């Protein structure tokens, strides 16, 4: 799990193992394997650094590949940021 900051200053913790993409649009948008998208204050590079740090902490041998077929798409919510 990694700590991130919502675009409007709310702290959140994200499961780094289900991050599918991180892009700058110019805001940083994280897409999870569930299809849910969230906007965060951190740059894509900062998100990547936190994911790498998390993986070093838990150990590379403990991380199993995530199978996307086990994640249902998240319901669409216009209020998510």
C-alpha positions as CSV (number, residue, x, y, z in Angstrom):
1,X,0.0,0.0,0.0
2,X,1.2,3.5,-0.8
3,X,0.2,6.9,0.6
4,X,-1.0,9.5,-1.9
5,X,-2.8,12.8,-1.8
6,X,-6.1,13.4,-3.6
7,X,-6.1,16.4,-5.9
8,X,-8.1,18.4,-3.3
9,X,-5.8,17.6,-0.3
10,X,-7.4,14.4,1.0
11,X,-4.9,11.6,2.1
12,X,-5.5,8.1,0.8
13,X,-3.8,4.8,0.7
14,X,-3.8,2.8,-2.6
15,X,-3.0,-0.9,-3.2
16,X,0.1,-0.6,-5.3
17,X,-0.5,-4.1,-6.7
18,X,-3.6,-3.1,-8.6
19,X,-2.4,0.0,-10.3
20,X,-2.7,-0.5,-14.0
21,X,-1.5,2.9,-15.4
22,X,-0.3,6.3,-14.1
23,X,-0.4,9.2,-16.5
24,X,-0.1,13.0,-16.6
25,X,-3.0,14.7,-18.3
26,X,-1.5,17.3,-17.0
27,X,-2.9,16.1,-13.5
28,X,-1.7,12.7,-12.5
29,X,-4.4,10.1,-13.1
30,X,-4.1,6.6,-11.7
31,X,-6.2,3.8,-13.3
32,X,-6.7,0.7,-11.2
33,X,-7.3,-2.8,-12.6
34,X,-10.9,-2.3,-11.5
35,X,-11.2,0.5,-14.0
36,X,-11.6,3.1,-11.2
37,X,-9.6,6.3,-11.9
38,X,-8.3,8.8,-9.4
39,X,-6.5,12.1,-9.6
40,X,-3.6,12.7,-7.2
41,X,-1.2,15.6,-6.5
42,X,1.9,13.5,-6.8
43,X,3.7,13.3,-10.2
44,X,3.8,10.0,-12.1
45,X,7.5,9.8,-11.2
46,X,6.6,10.2,-7.4
47,X,4.0,7.5,-7.7
48,X,6.5,5.2,-9.4
49,X,9.1,5.8,-6.6
50,X,6.5,5.0,-3.9
51,X,5.5,1.8,-5.7
52,X,9.2,0.7,-6.0
53,X,9.8,1.6,-2.3
54,X,6.7,-0.5,-1.3
55,X,7.9,-3.4,-3.4
56,X,11.3,-3.3,-1.8
57,X,9.7,-3.3,1.7
58,X,7.5,-6.3,1.1
59,X,10.1,-8.2,-0.9
60,X,10.0,-9.0,-4.6
61,X,9.4,-12.7,-3.9
62,X,6.2,-12.0,-2.1
63,X,4.5,-10.2,-4.9
64,X,2.3,-12.3,-7.1
65,X,1.0,-11.2,-10.5
66,X,-2.5,-9.8,-10.4
67,X,-5.0,-11.4,-12.7
68,X,-7.3,-8.6,-14.0
69,X,-10.2,-11.1,-14.6
70,X,-10.8,-11.2,-10.8
71,X,-11.5,-7.4,-10.7
72,X,-14.9,-6.1,-11.7
73,X,-15.1,-2.6,-13.2
74,X,-15.7,0.0,-10.6
75,X,-19.1,1.9,-10.9
76,X,-18.7,5.3,-12.5
77,X,-18.8,8.2,-10.1
78,X,-18.4,11.8,-11.3
79,X,-17.4,12.9,-7.9
80,X,-14.2,10.9,-7.7
81,X,-11.0,12.8,-7.9
